[in-house]
C-alpha cells in the first residue's frame, strides 16, 4: 500500500497534464500512487491516459466523470474514494512539483499525522509556458523555473485568514481525517471557495495548519486573480455568504450525493464503469 496518494484534478489541460505527470515521475520519494481525476475533458486526455498507464513506472489510476459543468469538488472526492494511501496530496494538472515535494510532505506527515500542510506556489508567466520541455523537468534546475515565474507566492502579497491560504492546487492531509468530514462540499459548482470551506471545517475539527516551503510547485500560467476581484466568482461568494457560517463540520457529502457513472482505468489495463 502506498504511503501517499497524489490526486491530480484536470479538465481540458492535456498539454499541462503531461508536464505535471512528468514531474511526478521524477519524484525522489517513491512510495506513492497517482490518481488522475478528469472532470469530463474532450481534448484527448482519456486516450493519452490509456497509453500513459501502459508505459509509466508510476502506480496510477485514471478516473473520468461526465462534463456537467464545473465539478472540481466532486472530482477531488472521486480521487479520495479511489485512493489507497494513508495520506493525500492534492495537485492540479497545471502544477509542476519540485522533485522533493512528496518527500517534504511525507516528512511532515510523519511528524504530525493530523496536520493540514500547504506548499508554496510560484506562477510561471503564461508567455513562458512554451519554453518548458520534458528535459527541463528531467534535469530539474530550480533557477530555470524561477526565471520564468513571478517572484513571490501571491499569498505573501495579501492579507488572508490562515484557512484561506491553503489552496487546492498544492496541499496535503490525512485521508482518514478528510473522509471523516465528508471530503469537499459538492455544493461548490463555480470557481473558488471549496478549498477554504474544507480547511475551515478541518480547523474546527482541531487540525493545525502548517506551511511547507520545501513543498513548492510551479503553476503553469500567471492567472492569479487579485483578491479584490474574487467576489465575482460564485464559489467564493457561496463560501463567504453561506458556508463559512455553517457550524456543521461533517456534511456527509460523500455519502448523500447524487449517484453518477465514473469511468475508471486501474492496474494499467482494467477498465470499468462504476456507479458511485
C-alpha positions, 0 to 999 in steps of 0.5 A: 500500500502506498504511503501517499496518494497524489490526486491530480484534478484536470479538465481540458489541460492535456498539454499541462497534464503531461508536464505535471505527470512528468514531474511526478515521475521524477519524484525522489520519494517513491512510495506513492500512487497517482490518481488522475481525476478528469472532470469530463475533458474532450481534448484527448486526455482519456486516450493519452491516459490509456497509453500513459498507464501502459508505459509509466513506472508510476502506480496510477489510476485514471478516473473520468466523470461526465462534463456537467459543468464545473465539478472540481469538488466532486472530482477531488472526492472521486480521487479520495474514494479511489485512493489507497494511501494513508495520506493525500496530496492534492495537485492540479494538472497545471502544477509542476512539483519540485522533485522533493515535494512528496518527500517534504510532505511525507516528512511532515506527515510523519511528524504530525499525522493530523496536520493540514500542510500547504506548499508554496506556489510560484506562477510561471508567466503564461508567455513562458509556458512554451519554453518548458520541455520534458528535459527541463523537468528531467534535469530539474534546475530550480533557477530555470523555473524561477526565471520564468515565474513571478517572484513571490507566492501571491499569498505573501502579497495579501492579507488572508485568514490562515484557512484561506491560504491553503489552496487546492492546487498544492496541499496535503492531509490525512485521508482518514481525517478528510473522509471523516468530514465528508471530503469537499462540499459538492455544493461548490459548482463555480470557481473558488471557495471549496478549498477554504470551506474544507480547511475551515471545517478541518480547523474546527475539527482541531487540525493545525495548519502548517506551511511547507516551503520545501513543498513548492510547485510551479503553476503553469500560467500567471492567472492569479486573480487579485483578491479584490476581484474574487467576489465575482466568482460564485464559489467564493461568494457561496463560501463567504455568504453561506458556508463559512457560517455553517457550524456543521463540520461533517456534511456527509457529502460523500455519502448523500450525493447524487449517484453518477457513472465514473469511468475508471482505468486501474492496474494499467489495463482494467477498465470499468464503469462504476456507479458511485 
